[in-house]
């Protein structure tokens, strides 16, 4: 599955990966943060999950030594 945007040579074996890549050209961000009051949006679910865990979680997995 090849990207059809001019000047882009990306190709993917899975159509779903191409669809995610195409959002980098279109600017589409269908995955909005689920935290109340946060207006951030992302092009893929993985980036949204990372944002929610890092920004809105009280968990602090790294400790200064």
mmJSON file of the N, C-alpha and C atoms, coordinates in Angstrom:
{"data_MODEL":{"atom_site":{
"group_PDB":["ATOM","ATOM","ATOM","ATOM","ATOM","ATOM","ATOM","ATOM","ATOM","ATOM","ATOM","ATOM","ATOM","ATOM","ATOM","ATOM","ATOM","ATOM","ATOM","ATOM","ATOM","ATOM","ATOM","ATOM","ATOM","ATOM","ATOM","ATOM","ATOM","ATOM","ATOM","ATOM","ATOM","ATOM","ATOM","ATOM","ATOM","ATOM","ATOM","ATOM","ATOM","ATOM","ATOM","ATOM","ATOM","ATOM","ATOM","ATOM","ATOM","ATOM","ATOM","ATOM","ATOM","ATOM","ATOM","ATOM","ATOM","ATOM","ATOM","ATOM","ATOM","ATOM","ATOM","ATOM","ATOM","ATOM","ATOM","ATOM","ATOM","ATOM","ATOM","ATOM","ATOM","ATOM","ATOM","ATOM","ATOM","ATOM","ATOM","ATOM","ATOM","ATOM","ATOM","ATOM","ATOM","ATOM","ATOM","ATOM","ATOM","ATOM","ATOM","ATOM","ATOM","ATOM","ATOM","ATOM","ATOM","ATOM","ATOM","ATOM","ATOM","ATOM","ATOM","ATOM","ATOM","ATOM","ATOM","ATOM","ATOM","ATOM","ATOM","ATOM","ATOM","ATOM","ATOM","ATOM","ATOM","ATOM","ATOM","ATOM","ATOM","ATOM","ATOM","ATOM","ATOM","ATOM","ATOM","ATOM","ATOM","ATOM","ATOM","ATOM","ATOM","ATOM","ATOM","ATOM","ATOM","ATOM","ATOM","ATOM","ATOM","ATOM","ATOM","ATOM","ATOM","ATOM","ATOM","ATOM","ATOM","ATOM","ATOM","ATOM","ATOM","ATOM","ATOM","ATOM","ATOM","ATOM","ATOM","ATOM","ATOM","ATOM","ATOM","ATOM","ATOM","ATOM","ATOM","ATOM","ATOM","ATOM","ATOM","ATOM","ATOM","ATOM","ATOM","ATOM","ATOM","ATOM","ATOM","ATOM","ATOM","ATOM","ATOM","ATOM","ATOM","ATOM","ATOM","ATOM","ATOM","ATOM","ATOM","ATOM","ATOM","ATOM","ATOM"],
"id":[1,2,3,4,5,6,7,8,9,10,11,12,13,14,15,16,17,18,19,20,21,22,23,24,25,26,27,28,29,30,31,32,33,34,35,36,37,38,39,40,41,42,43,44,45,46,47,48,49,50,51,52,53,54,55,56,57,58,59,60,61,62,63,64,65,66,67,68,69,70,71,72,73,74,75,76,77,78,79,80,81,82,83,84,85,86,87,88,89,90,91,92,93,94,95,96,97,98,99,100,101,102,103,104,105,106,107,108,109,110,111,112,113,114,115,116,117,118,119,120,121,122,123,124,125,126,127,128,129,130,131,132,133,134,135,136,137,138,139,140,141,142,143,144,145,146,147,148,149,150,151,152,153,154,155,156,157,158,159,160,161,162,163,164,165,166,167,168,169,170,171,172,173,174,175,176,177,178,179,180,181,182,183,184,185,186,187,188,189,190,191,192,193,194,195],
"type_symbol":["N","C","C","N","C","C","N","C","C","N","C","C","N","C","C","N","C","C","N","C","C","N","C","C","N","C","C","N","C","C","N","C","C","N","C","C","N","C","C","N","C","C","N","C","C","N","C","C","N","C","C","N","C","C","N","C","C","N","C","C","N","C","C","N","C","C","N","C","C","N","C","C","N","C","C","N","C","C","N","C","C","N","C","C","N","C","C","N","C","C","N","C","C","N","C","C","N","C","C","N","C","C","N","C","C","N","C","C","N","C","C","N","C","C","N","C","C","N","C","C","N","C","C","N","C","C","N","C","C","N","C","C","N","C","C","N","C","C","N","C","C","N","C","C","N","C","C","N","C","C","N","C","C","N","C","C","N","C","C","N","C","C","N","C","C","N","C","C","N","C","C","N","C","C","N","C","C","N","C","C","N","C","C","N","C","C","N","C","C","N","C","C","N","C","C"],
"label_atom_id":["N","CA","C","N","CA","C","N","CA","C","N","CA","C","N","CA","C","N","CA","C","N","CA","C","N","CA","C","N","CA","C","N","CA","C","N","CA","C","N","CA","C","N","CA","C","N","CA","C","N","CA","C","N","CA","C","N","CA","C","N","CA","C","N","CA","C","N","CA","C","N","CA","C","N","CA","C","N","CA","C","N","CA","C","N","CA","C","N","CA","C","N","CA","C","N","CA","C","N","CA","C","N","CA","C","N","CA","C","N","CA","C","N","CA","C","N","CA","C","N","CA","C","N","CA","C","N","CA","C","N","CA","C","N","CA","C","N","CA","C","N","CA","C","N","CA","C","N","CA","C","N","CA","C","N","CA","C","N","CA","C","N","CA","C","N","CA","C","N","CA","C","N","CA","C","N","CA","C","N","CA","C","N","CA","C","N","CA","C","N","CA","C","N","CA","C","N","CA","C","N","CA","C","N","CA","C","N","CA","C","N","CA","C","N","CA","C","N","CA","C","N","CA","C","N","CA","C"],
"label_alt_id":[null,null,null,null,null,null,null,null,null,null,null,null,null,null,null,null,null,null,null,null,null,null,null,null,null,null,null,null,null,null,null,null,null,null,null,null,null,null,null,null,null,null,null,null,null,null,null,null,null,null,null,null,null,null,null,null,null,null,null,null,null,null,null,null,null,null,null,null,null,null,null,null,null,null,null,null,null,null,null,null,null,null,null,null,null,null,null,null,null,null,null,null,null,null,null,null,null,null,null,null,null,null,null,null,null,null,null,null,null,null,null,null,null,null,null,null,null,null,null,null,null,null,null,null,null,null,null,null,null,null,null,null,null,null,null,null,null,null,null,null,null,null,null,null,null,null,null,null,null,null,null,null,null,null,null,null,null,null,null,null,null,null,null,null,null,null,null,null,null,null,null,null,null,null,null,null,null,null,null,null,null,null,null,null,null,null,null,null,null,null,null,null,null,null,null],
"label_comp_id":["UNK","UNK","UNK","UNK","UNK","UNK","UNK","UNK","UNK","UNK","UNK","UNK","UNK","UNK","UNK","UNK","UNK","UNK","UNK","UNK","UNK","UNK","UNK","UNK","UNK","UNK","UNK","UNK","UNK","UNK","UNK","UNK","UNK","UNK","UNK","UNK","UNK","UNK","UNK","UNK","UNK","UNK","UNK","UNK","UNK","UNK","UNK","UNK","UNK","UNK","UNK","UNK","UNK","UNK","UNK","UNK","UNK","UNK","UNK","UNK","UNK","UNK","UNK","UNK","UNK","UNK","UNK","UNK","UNK","UNK","UNK","UNK","UNK","UNK","UNK","UNK","UNK","UNK","UNK","UNK","UNK","UNK","UNK","UNK","UNK","UNK","UNK","UNK","UNK","UNK","UNK","UNK","UNK","UNK","UNK","UNK","UNK","UNK","UNK","UNK","UNK","UNK","UNK","UNK","UNK","UNK","UNK","UNK","UNK","UNK","UNK","UNK","UNK","UNK","UNK","UNK","UNK","UNK","UNK","UNK","UNK","UNK","UNK","UNK","UNK","UNK","UNK","UNK","UNK","UNK","UNK","UNK","UNK","UNK","UNK","UNK","UNK","UNK","UNK","UNK","UNK","UNK","UNK","UNK","UNK","UNK","UNK","UNK","UNK","UNK","UNK","UNK","UNK","UNK","UNK","UNK","UNK","UNK","UNK","UNK","UNK","UNK","UNK","UNK","UNK","UNK","UNK","UNK","UNK","UNK","UNK","UNK","UNK","UNK","UNK","UNK","UNK","UNK","UNK","UNK","UNK","UNK","UNK","UNK","UNK","UNK","UNK","UNK","UNK","UNK","UNK","UNK","UNK","UNK","UNK"],
"label_asym_id":["A","A","A","A","A","A","A","A","A","A","A","A","A","A","A","A","A","A","A","A","A","A","A","A","A","A","A","A","A","A","A","A","A","A","A","A","A","A","A","A","A","A","A","A","A","A","A","A","A","A","A","A","A","A","A","A","A","A","A","A","A","A","A","A","A","A","A","A","A","A","A","A","A","A","A","A","A","A","A","A","A","A","A","A","A","A","A","A","A","A","A","A","A","A","A","A","A","A","A","A","A","A","A","A","A","A","A","A","A","A","A","A","A","A","A","A","A","A","A","A","A","A","A","A","A","A","A","A","A","A","A","A","A","A","A","A","A","A","A","A","A","A","A","A","A","A","A","A","A","A","A","A","A","A","A","A","A","A","A","A","A","A","A","A","A","A","A","A","A","A","A","A","A","A","A","A","A","A","A","A","A","A","A","A","A","A","A","A","A","A","A","A","A","A","A"],
"label_entity_id":["1","1","1","1","1","1","1","1","1","1","1","1","1","1","1","1","1","1","1","1","1","1","1","1","1","1","1","1","1","1","1","1","1","1","1","1","1","1","1","1","1","1","1","1","1","1","1","1","1","1","1","1","1","1","1","1","1","1","1","1","1","1","1","1","1","1","1","1","1","1","1","1","1","1","1","1","1","1","1","1","1","1","1","1","1","1","1","1","1","1","1","1","1","1","1","1","1","1","1","1","1","1","1","1","1","1","1","1","1","1","1","1","1","1","1","1","1","1","1","1","1","1","1","1","1","1","1","1","1","1","1","1","1","1","1","1","1","1","1","1","1","1","1","1","1","1","1","1","1","1","1","1","1","1","1","1","1","1","1","1","1","1","1","1","1","1","1","1","1","1","1","1","1","1","1","1","1","1","1","1","1","1","1","1","1","1","1","1","1","1","1","1","1","1","1"],
"label_seq_id":[1,1,1,2,2,2,3,3,3,4,4,4,5,5,5,6,6,6,7,7,7,8,8,8,9,9,9,10,10,10,11,11,11,12,12,12,13,13,13,14,14,14,15,15,15,16,16,16,17,17,17,18,18,18,19,19,19,20,20,20,21,21,21,22,22,22,23,23,23,24,24,24,25,25,25,26,26,26,27,27,27,28,28,28,29,29,29,30,30,30,31,31,31,32,32,32,33,33,33,34,34,34,35,35,35,36,36,36,37,37,37,38,38,38,39,39,39,40,40,40,41,41,41,42,42,42,43,43,43,44,44,44,45,45,45,46,46,46,47,47,47,48,48,48,49,49,49,50,50,50,51,51,51,52,52,52,53,53,53,54,54,54,55,55,55,56,56,56,57,57,57,58,58,58,59,59,59,60,60,60,61,61,61,62,62,62,63,63,63,64,64,64,65,65,65],
"pdbx_PDB_ins_code":[null,null,null,null,null,null,null,null,null,null,null,null,null,null,null,null,null,null,null,null,null,null,null,null,null,null,null,null,null,null,null,null,null,null,null,null,null,null,null,null,null,null,null,null,null,null,null,null,null,null,null,null,null,null,null,null,null,null,null,null,null,null,null,null,null,null,null,null,null,null,null,null,null,null,null,null,null,null,null,null,null,null,null,null,null,null,null,null,null,null,null,null,null,null,null,null,null,null,null,null,null,null,null,null,null,null,null,null,null,null,null,null,null,null,null,null,null,null,null,null,null,null,null,null,null,null,null,null,null,null,null,null,null,null,null,null,null,null,null,null,null,null,null,null,null,null,null,null,null,null,null,null,null,null,null,null,null,null,null,null,null,null,null,null,null,null,null,null,null,null,null,null,null,null,null,null,null,null,null,null,null,null,null,null,null,null,null,null,null,null,null,null,null,null,null],
"Cartn_x":[0.861,0.0,0.9,0.876,1.766,1.045,1.782,1.251,1.127,0.016,-0.246,0.082,0.577,0.921,2.201,2.198,3.345,4.601,5.681,6.951,7.125,6.113,6.205,6.396,7.414,7.747,7.395,6.64,6.316,5.391,5.617,4.759,4.631,3.494,3.197,2.603,2.871,2.303,0.855,0.503,-0.859,-1.585,-2.791,-3.59,-3.806,-4.005,-4.238,-3.047,-1.834,-0.642,-0.584,-0.994,-1.044,-2.058,-3.218,-4.248,-3.726,-2.995,-2.409,-1.388,-0.552,0.46,-0.186,-1.261,-1.912,-2.343,-2.621,-3.005,-1.867,-0.618,0.51,0.47,-0.175,-0.324,-1.591,-2.659,-3.954,-4.138,-3.393,-3.549,-4.719,-5.367,-6.505,-6.045,-6.798,-6.489,-7.777,-8.186,-9.479,-9.476,-8.294,-8.222,-8.047,-9.135,-9.088,-8.811,-8.137,-7.847,-9.159,-9.222,-10.453,-10.515,-9.469,-9.443,-10.307,-11.241,-12.128,-11.335,-11.701,-11.07,-9.826,-9.368,-8.177,-8.619,-8.119,-8.529,-7.519,-6.513,-5.494,-6.094,-5.588,-6.029,-4.804,-4.95,-3.809,-4.202,-3.216,-3.48,-3.593,-3.127,-3.246,-3.502,-4.084,-4.482,-3.285,-2.171,-0.978,-0.457,-0.406,0.056,-0.902,-2.199,-3.173,-2.942,-2.731,-2.508,-1.252,-0.173,1.06,0.814,0.099,-0.222,-1.007,-2.056,-2.91,-2.126,-1.27,-0.482,0.56,1.2,2.274,1.758,0.645,0.153,-0.887,-1.774,-2.919,-2.855,-1.816,-1.678,-0.873,-1.23,-0.458,0.751,0.825,1.928,3.24,4.268,5.602,6.58,6.749,7.543,9.053,9.535,10.977,11.36,12.341,12.768,14.185,14.449,15.786,16.667,17.892,18.79,19.9],
"Cartn_y":[-1.174,0.0,1.228,1.973,3.113,4.423,5.358,6.697,7.407,8.093,8.757,10.246,10.76,12.174,12.424,13.487,13.832,14.033,13.387,13.519,12.573,11.782,10.832,9.427,8.76,7.417,6.307,6.623,5.629,4.548,3.321,2.188,1.277,0.632,-0.199,-1.523,-2.565,-3.874,-3.971,-3.14,-3.162,-1.86,-1.967,-0.797,0.118,-0.46,0.345,1.257,0.765,1.596,2.736,2.479,3.549,4.611,4.174,5.133,6.03,5.452,6.236,7.217,6.76,7.629,8.792,8.529,9.58,10.759,10.492,11.581,12.57,12.146,13.072,14.108,13.769,14.707,15.549,14.937,15.628,16.449,16.094,16.787,16.269,15.218,14.651,14.076,14.416,13.93,13.451,12.222,11.727,11.207,11.073,10.516,11.638,12.018,13.105,12.556,13.364,12.986,12.8,11.73,11.409,12.064,12.814,13.473,14.736,14.903,16.073,17.392,18.267,19.579,19.637,18.512,18.492,18.452,19.385,19.492,18.895,18.204,17.622,16.522,16.44,15.397,14.816,13.578,12.836,12.086,11.81,11.106,9.602,9.099,7.658,7.402,6.248,5.894,5.723,5.266,5.055,6.364,7.409,8.707,9.275,9.051,9.502,8.784,7.484,6.704,7.178,7.42,7.926,9.271,10.167,11.481,11.341,10.526,10.376,9.793,8.816,8.211,9.17,9.925,10.819,12.122,12.605,13.926,13.88,12.917,12.908,11.82,11.034,9.977,10.499,10.065,10.438,9.527,8.508,7.556,8.222,8.039,8.578,7.402,6.744,5.506,5.706,6.936,7.158,7.953,7.441,8.074,8.585,9.771,10.346,9.561,9.258,8.481,9.348],
"Cartn_z":[0.0,0.0,0.0,-1.093,-1.259,-0.973,-0.395,-0.164,-1.509,-1.709,-2.981,-2.967,-1.836,-1.781,-2.552,-3.336,-4.175,-3.327,-3.744,-3.048,-1.88,-1.571,-0.461,-1.021,-0.526,-1.028,-0.041,0.979,2.005,1.447,1.918,1.56,2.777,2.891,4.057,3.622,4.382,4.084,4.569,5.542,6.084,5.748,5.257,4.895,6.091,7.256,8.463,8.75,8.509,8.72,7.713,6.478,5.478,5.895,6.368,6.802,7.916,8.855,9.945,9.382,8.459,7.847,7.093,6.379,5.594,6.458,7.715,8.621,8.817,8.61,8.723,7.6,6.498,5.386,5.521,6.021,6.072,7.348,8.391,9.668,10.494,10.016,10.745,12.087,13.148,14.49,15.151,14.812,15.302,16.737,17.351,18.703,19.718,20.365,21.339,22.734,23.537,24.911,25.655,26.426,27.151,28.522,28.884,30.188,30.124,31.073,31.059,31.055,30.149,30.074,29.207,28.707,27.852,26.391,25.606,24.208,23.231,23.728,22.85,21.981,20.74,19.81,19.109,18.661,18.114,16.855,16.015,14.764,14.958,16.107,16.361,17.847,18.111,19.473,20.4,19.85,20.661,21.244,20.426,20.923,21.966,21.765,22.767,24.093,24.038,25.264,25.983,25.238,25.858,26.529,25.846,26.411,27.704,27.676,28.854,30.024,29.756,30.828,31.383,30.528,30.971,31.567,31.046,31.443,32.551,32.486,33.402,34.472,34.464,35.457,36.639,37.826,39.012,39.189,38.353,38.434,38.013,38.822,38.542,38.547,37.379,37.352,37.48,37.323,37.36,38.602,39.329,40.574,40.414,40.928,40.9,41.875,41.457,42.318,42.864],
"occupancy":[1.0,1.0,1.0,1.0,1.0,1.0,1.0,1.0,1.0,1.0,1.0,1.0,1.0,1.0,1.0,1.0,1.0,1.0,1.0,1.0,1.0,1.0,1.0,1.0,1.0,1.0,1.0,1.0,1.0,1.0,1.0,1.0,1.0,1.0,1.0,1.0,1.0,1.0,1.0,1.0,1.0,1.0,1.0,1.0,1.0,1.0,1.0,1.0,1.0,1.0,1.0,1.0,1.0,1.0,1.0,1.0,1.0,1.0,1.0,1.0,1.0,1.0,1.0,1.0,1.0,1.0,1.0,1.0,1.0,1.0,1.0,1.0,1.0,1.0,1.0,1.0,1.0,1.0,1.0,1.0,1.0,1.0,1.0,1.0,1.0,1.0,1.0,1.0,1.0,1.0,1.0,1.0,1.0,1.0,1.0,1.0,1.0,1.0,1.0,1.0,1.0,1.0,1.0,1.0,1.0,1.0,1.0,1.0,1.0,1.0,1.0,1.0,1.0,1.0,1.0,1.0,1.0,1.0,1.0,1.0,1.0,1.0,1.0,1.0,1.0,1.0,1.0,1.0,1.0,1.0,1.0,1.0,1.0,1.0,1.0,1.0,1.0,1.0,1.0,1.0,1.0,1.0,1.0,1.0,1.0,1.0,1.0,1.0,1.0,1.0,1.0,1.0,1.0,1.0,1.0,1.0,1.0,1.0,1.0,1.0,1.0,1.0,1.0,1.0,1.0,1.0,1.0,1.0,1.0,1.0,1.0,1.0,1.0,1.0,1.0,1.0,1.0,1.0,1.0,1.0,1.0,1.0,1.0,1.0,1.0,1.0,1.0,1.0,1.0,1.0,1.0,1.0,1.0,1.0,1.0],
"B_iso_or_equiv":[0.0,0.0,0.0,0.0,0.0,0.0,0.0,0.0,0.0,0.0,0.0,0.0,0.0,0.0,0.0,0.0,0.0,0.0,0.0,0.0,0.0,0.0,0.0,0.0,0.0,0.0,0.0,0.0,0.0,0.0,0.0,0.0,0.0,0.0,0.0,0.0,0.0,0.0,0.0,0.0,0.0,0.0,0.0,0.0,0.0,0.0,0.0,0.0,0.0,0.0,0.0,0.0,0.0,0.0,0.0,0.0,0.0,0.0,0.0,0.0,0.0,0.0,0.0,0.0,0.0,0.0,0.0,0.0,0.0,0.0,0.0,0.0,0.0,0.0,0.0,0.0,0.0,0.0,0.0,0.0,0.0,0.0,0.0,0.0,0.0,0.0,0.0,0.0,0.0,0.0,0.0,0.0,0.0,0.0,0.0,0.0,0.0,0.0,0.0,0.0,0.0,0.0,0.0,0.0,0.0,0.0,0.0,0.0,0.0,0.0,0.0,0.0,0.0,0.0,0.0,0.0,0.0,0.0,0.0,0.0,0.0,0.0,0.0,0.0,0.0,0.0,0.0,0.0,0.0,0.0,0.0,0.0,0.0,0.0,0.0,0.0,0.0,0.0,0.0,0.0,0.0,0.0,0.0,0.0,0.0,0.0,0.0,0.0,0.0,0.0,0.0,0.0,0.0,0.0,0.0,0.0,0.0,0.0,0.0,0.0,0.0,0.0,0.0,0.0,0.0,0.0,0.0,0.0,0.0,0.0,0.0,0.0,0.0,0.0,0.0,0.0,0.0,0.0,0.0,0.0,0.0,0.0,0.0,0.0,0.0,0.0,0.0,0.0,0.0,0.0,0.0,0.0,0.0,0.0,0.0],
"pdbx_formal_charge":[null,null,null,null,null,null,null,null,null,null,null,null,null,null,null,null,null,null,null,null,null,null,null,null,null,null,null,null,null,null,null,null,null,null,null,null,null,null,null,null,null,null,null,null,null,null,null,null,null,null,null,null,null,null,null,null,null,null,null,null,null,null,null,null,null,null,null,null,null,null,null,null,null,null,null,null,null,null,null,null,null,null,null,null,null,null,null,null,null,null,null,null,null,null,null,null,null,null,null,null,null,null,null,null,null,null,null,null,null,null,null,null,null,null,null,null,null,null,null,null,null,null,null,null,null,null,null,null,null,null,null,null,null,null,null,null,null,null,null,null,null,null,null,null,null,null,null,null,null,null,null,null,null,null,null,null,null,null,null,null,null,null,null,null,null,null,null,null,null,null,null,null,null,null,null,null,null,null,null,null,null,null,null,null,null,null,null,null,null,null,null,null,null,null,null],
"auth_seq_id":[1,1,1,2,2,2,3,3,3,4,4,4,5,5,5,6,6,6,7,7,7,8,8,8,9,9,9,10,10,10,11,11,11,12,12,12,13,13,13,14,14,14,15,15,15,16,16,16,17,17,17,18,18,18,19,19,19,20,20,20,21,21,21,22,22,22,23,23,23,24,24,24,25,25,25,26,26,26,27,27,27,28,28,28,29,29,29,30,30,30,31,31,31,32,32,32,33,33,33,34,34,34,35,35,35,36,36,36,37,37,37,38,38,38,39,39,39,40,40,40,41,41,41,42,42,42,43,43,43,44,44,44,45,45,45,46,46,46,47,47,47,48,48,48,49,49,49,50,50,50,51,51,51,52,52,52,53,53,53,54,54,54,55,55,55,56,56,56,57,57,57,58,58,58,59,59,59,60,60,60,61,61,61,62,62,62,63,63,63,64,64,64,65,65,65],
"auth_comp_id":["UNK","UNK","UNK","UNK","UNK","UNK","UNK","UNK","UNK","UNK","UNK","UNK","UNK","UNK","UNK","UNK","UNK","UNK","UNK","UNK","UNK","UNK","UNK","UNK","UNK","UNK","UNK","UNK","UNK","UNK","UNK","UNK","UNK","UNK","UNK","UNK","UNK","UNK","UNK","UNK","UNK","UNK","UNK","UNK","UNK","UNK","UNK","UNK","UNK","UNK","UNK","UNK","UNK","UNK","UNK","UNK","UNK","UNK","UNK","UNK","UNK","UNK","UNK","UNK","UNK","UNK","UNK","UNK","UNK","UNK","UNK","UNK","UNK","UNK","UNK","UNK","UNK","UNK","UNK","UNK","UNK","UNK","UNK","UNK","UNK","UNK","UNK","UNK","UNK","UNK","UNK","UNK","UNK","UNK","UNK","UNK","UNK","UNK","UNK","UNK","UNK","UNK","UNK","UNK","UNK","UNK","UNK","UNK","UNK","UNK","UNK","UNK","UNK","UNK","UNK","UNK","UNK","UNK","UNK","UNK","UNK","UNK","UNK","UNK","UNK","UNK","UNK","UNK","UNK","UNK","UNK","UNK","UNK","UNK","UNK","UNK","UNK","UNK","UNK","UNK","UNK","UNK","UNK","UNK","UNK","UNK","UNK","UNK","UNK","UNK","UNK","UNK","UNK","UNK","UNK","UNK","UNK","UNK","UNK","UNK","UNK","UNK","UNK","UNK","UNK","UNK","UNK","UNK","UNK","UNK","UNK","UNK","UNK","UNK","UNK","UNK","UNK","UNK","UNK","UNK","UNK","UNK","UNK","UNK","UNK","UNK","UNK","UNK","UNK","UNK","UNK","UNK","UNK","UNK","UNK"],
"auth_asym_id":["A","A","A","A","A","A","A","A","A","A","A","A","A","A","A","A","A","A","A","A","A","A","A","A","A","A","A","A","A","A","A","A","A","A","A","A","A","A","A","A","A","A","A","A","A","A","A","A","A","A","A","A","A","A","A","A","A","A","A","A","A","A","A","A","A","A","A","A","A","A","A","A","A","A","A","A","A","A","A","A","A","A","A","A","A","A","A","A","A","A","A","A","A","A","A","A","A","A","A","A","A","A","A","A","A","A","A","A","A","A","A","A","A","A","A","A","A","A","A","A","A","A","A","A","A","A","A","A","A","A","A","A","A","A","A","A","A","A","A","A","A","A","A","A","A","A","A","A","A","A","A","A","A","A","A","A","A","A","A","A","A","A","A","A","A","A","A","A","A","A","A","A","A","A","A","A","A","A","A","A","A","A","A","A","A","A","A","A","A","A","A","A","A","A","A"],
"auth_atom_id":["N","CA","C","N","CA","C","N","CA","C","N","CA","C","N","CA","C","N","CA","C","N","CA","C","N","CA","C","N","CA","C","N","CA","C","N","CA","C","N","CA","C","N","CA","C","N","CA","C","N","CA","C","N","CA","C","N","CA","C","N","CA","C","N","CA","C","N","CA","C","N","CA","C","N","CA","C","N","CA","C","N","CA","C","N","CA","C","N","CA","C","N","CA","C","N","CA","C","N","CA","C","N","CA","C","N","CA","C","N","CA","C","N","CA","C","N","CA","C","N","CA","C","N","CA","C","N","CA","C","N","CA","C","N","CA","C","N","CA","C","N","CA","C","N","CA","C","N","CA","C","N","CA","C","N","CA","C","N","CA","C","N","CA","C","N","CA","C","N","CA","C","N","CA","C","N","CA","C","N","CA","C","N","CA","C","N","CA","C","N","CA","C","N","CA","C","N","CA","C","N","CA","C","N","CA","C","N","CA","C","N","CA","C","N","CA","C","N","CA","C","N","CA","C","N","CA","C"],
"pdbx_PDB_model_num":[1,1,1,1,1,1,1,1,1,1,1,1,1,1,1,1,1,1,1,1,1,1,1,1,1,1,1,1,1,1,1,1,1,1,1,1,1,1,1,1,1,1,1,1,1,1,1,1,1,1,1,1,1,1,1,1,1,1,1,1,1,1,1,1,1,1,1,1,1,1,1,1,1,1,1,1,1,1,1,1,1,1,1,1,1,1,1,1,1,1,1,1,1,1,1,1,1,1,1,1,1,1,1,1,1,1,1,1,1,1,1,1,1,1,1,1,1,1,1,1,1,1,1,1,1,1,1,1,1,1,1,1,1,1,1,1,1,1,1,1,1,1,1,1,1,1,1,1,1,1,1,1,1,1,1,1,1,1,1,1,1,1,1,1,1,1,1,1,1,1,1,1,1,1,1,1,1,1,1,1,1,1,1,1,1,1,1,1,1,1,1,1,1,1,1]
}}}
